[in-house]
Amino acid sequence: MVSATAGATRVPEAPAGADGYVLRTATAQDVGGARAVMLDTVYHDLRSGYVPRWHADIIDLEGAYRRPERCTLLVVVRGDEVVATGAVRDRGPQAPPNPQWVADRFPSGATAQLCRIYVRPGHRRHGLARRLVRELGAFAARAGGYTSLYLHTDPAVPGAEPFWRSLAHEVCDERALPGGGQGIIHFELPMPVLQGPAGAVRTATPNIR
């Protein structure tokens, strides 16, 4: 169930299930915890550390995701702790550094880019990333104006490549380009379909549960 607030779709908080996890649209109180999950991931999993040109959105989560109507930041909380994050931004990949044809295929404004889908190590293998992907896709469908769901991933991160291959279609594996490009993989997910007067979402990807 979702409701529209200020022209954007929000995921209302529901009672925790048997596993204790609650997925919701991030509140102002969640921003610090979400930022901590993201920074820990870029330092420990991506091993890049904080790079301003890549990670400025992590510092300004309000401006990047919470204020724009067609963007969103979701969190998964357990107790008082934010343990997972996921976001939609309203711009596609830029060229450079990405291949020009990839940028042309996913133009800003018409592309919902899934990003910052991170889960703390101790909370992995509970289906949290799949739940985030499902809700982020539903947000994009309800927001309107988006024709593509795009993401890229670093296959050097353990588990990232097989996870996304189980859900999405490969568009470009830069490792196959001359010189290896950035070494990342670009993916596209099917856009969920709105059904019925209430705007229920039917996911076009059967693997997302």
C-alpha angles and dihedrals in degrees: 000000000000135000132205117246124179090345095306132098117248132191106226119219114261129192112281115265126229089284091056095236122134122192116201146145107281116260125208087262091056096055097086093049092046091051090050092053091049096046092047088052096051091048101041107025104026090032092206097111119214111325112181097214091053103032108032089115090064090062094045102040091151094056095038101045118356102054104040109084096221094048129071144184119212127190136190113217132189113192105323096331128099103222103169140023140193134173146186122218124189099231135079131224116298127227118253115055090029122056112276093234091055091051090048091051093052108039121186114260094030094052125078105202116203111215146158093034096163132156125192111248095245091056101047124117092042095102093253096133091051091050090051092049091051094050094043090053090049090051091052092049093051095042090067131216096062118119100172139042109210136177140160130209140192108240090203088075108092111254096002099107098047091044094055093040088058090058110024145044119250114240101174134357103200091199086076093055122096106280092010096270111225092328092243132125124230118213139184126208124201113260110246115244123238114228133188132001093293092058096242112181125234110196113226091205110078093196094067107091 
